[in-house]
Amino acid sequence: MTRDEIIASAATREMQTYNRLDLVAERGEGPWIIDMDGTRYLDLYGGHAVALLGHAPPRVADAIAIQARDLLFYSNAVHVPSRARATERLTRIAPWPDAQVLFLNSGAEANETALKMARKATQRERVVAFHGGFHGRTLGALACCGMPKYRAPARAWVDPSENILFGAFNGDVDGIDETCAAVLVEPIQSMGGMHVMTETFARALRARCDETGALLIFDEVQTAPARTGHWFAGDRWGLCPDLITTAKALAAGFPAGAVLARGSVAATVNPGDQGTTFGGGPVACAAIDATIAELEDIDAPARARAIEKTIRAGLPDHDVFGWGALLGIRAPAVAVLRKLREEHRVLAGSCPGDPTVMRLFPPLNTSDDDLAHGLDALRSALP
Ligand SMILES: Cc1ncc(COP(=O)(O)O)c(C=O)c1O
């Protein structure tokens, strides 16, 4: 198909869920994405916070291809070697020595599963979530979404719910009590406005959950593994939640999600409590195994911290916030993103919860030269 035919097909034959850029992404090379017409874009949008290892990372692509030829699929009814390798790698970097994992397909599914686990483990129903939070687009995840824009379509099903309480992010934690099964929170509310969790709030949540028996779930779909400069966000303070959900960069672009839990929570899970056809499949697990192996080899947390330092130093006159390779910049996002794309061929992200914030998700293999190029473009596009 020609470039024009591809765009026309999307306009007439696909449901109109997305506002797409005039970009037909045909290939990727590290942090670069290449349009079918040959135009090269520096992707500081990181493929929607997924391409932490850049585009088409060779080690992950090879692992996928080899696994697909060996065994494309078999279900969770049998053991598969790549699942065991992914399990060992992921539980080794998890914050608890007795961590266990359950593999799923996406971030929303991981969050819903973590909520189910917390309800079962505590025998309680209520969940505390936060204004400005985003946890995915399935109904259970939406019920905990503190962004009215996303919640609206599901309101008749999820509102009002006496079982979902919304607190103020970085605010007080008094709403958490002995009736609560779980507290679901993002270390950085990325969609909601790039609000960064303070250490004080994190510690207050941990303490309140300990007092009340509620389980603390960190939604690290966007922040883990390694993106914030630590394998998991709580590592920054030596603080462990009880469950962690992750997806996006977990398999470098192959669809995969996971719930990680401390041993005592994982011990409450029994056969039949949760299931998925594709989650934990051989190819997804080969991709997770290769992704984490590569992240370990490049010392991904350190590289994420170095990228943050370079970007902050390169934009001394701008308000830059966030951690590692997940950064916000205070800016009129629509105009700046258009200028970056059209005049400099650089991609960055908007922030659905705040039009005065733009977001950067630079791949960790963005070279210093490419970062310098991106910073030149940003300095020129920012007001
Ligand atoms: C923090 C957070 N949680 C959950 C999700 C949902 O993930 P998925 O789109 O894989 O279902 C997202 C997606 O952007 C997210 O940013």
Ligand as a Chemical Component Dictionary entry (heavy atoms), coordinates in Angstrom:
data_LIG
# 
_chem_comp.id                   LIG 
_chem_comp.type                 NON-POLYMER 
_chem_comp.pdbx_formal_charge   0 
_chem_comp.three_letter_code    LIG 
# 
loop_
_chem_comp_atom.comp_id 
_chem_comp_atom.atom_id 
_chem_comp_atom.alt_atom_id 
_chem_comp_atom.type_symbol 
_chem_comp_atom.charge 
_chem_comp_atom.model_Cartn_x 
_chem_comp_atom.model_Cartn_y 
_chem_comp_atom.model_Cartn_z 
_chem_comp_atom.pdbx_ordinal 
LIG C1 C1 C 0 0.113  4.566  35.061 1  
LIG C2 C2 C 0 -0.632 3.760  34.039 2  
LIG N1 N1 N 0 -1.359 2.712  34.443 3  
LIG C3 C3 C 0 -2.035 1.942  33.577 4  
LIG C4 C4 C 0 -2.012 2.212  32.224 5  
LIG C5 C5 C 0 -2.779 1.335  31.270 6  
LIG O1 O1 O 0 -1.879 0.531  30.572 7  
LIG P1 P1 P 0 -2.369 -0.232 29.250 8  
LIG O2 O2 O 0 -2.605 0.821  28.207 9  
LIG O3 O3 O 0 -1.226 -1.153 28.919 10 
LIG O4 O4 O 0 -3.594 -0.969 29.608 11 
LIG C6 C6 C 0 -1.269 3.297  31.755 12 
LIG C7 C7 C 0 -1.249 3.619  30.320 13 
LIG O5 O5 O 0 -0.897 4.683  29.898 14 
LIG C8 C8 C 0 -0.558 4.098  32.688 15 
LIG O6 O6 O 0 0.159  5.145  32.299 16 
# 
loop_
_chem_comp_bond.comp_id 
_chem_comp_bond.atom_id_1 
_chem_comp_bond.atom_id_2 
_chem_comp_bond.value_order 
_chem_comp_bond.pdbx_ordinal 
LIG C1 C2 SING 1  
LIG C2 N1 SING 2  
LIG C2 C8 DOUB 3  
LIG N1 C3 DOUB 4  
LIG C3 C4 SING 5  
LIG C4 C5 SING 6  
LIG C4 C6 DOUB 7  
LIG C5 O1 SING 8  
LIG O1 P1 SING 9  
LIG P1 O2 DOUB 10 
LIG P1 O3 SING 11 
LIG P1 O4 SING 12 
LIG C6 C7 SING 13 
LIG C6 C8 SING 14 
LIG C7 O5 DOUB 15 
LIG C8 O6 SING 16 
# 
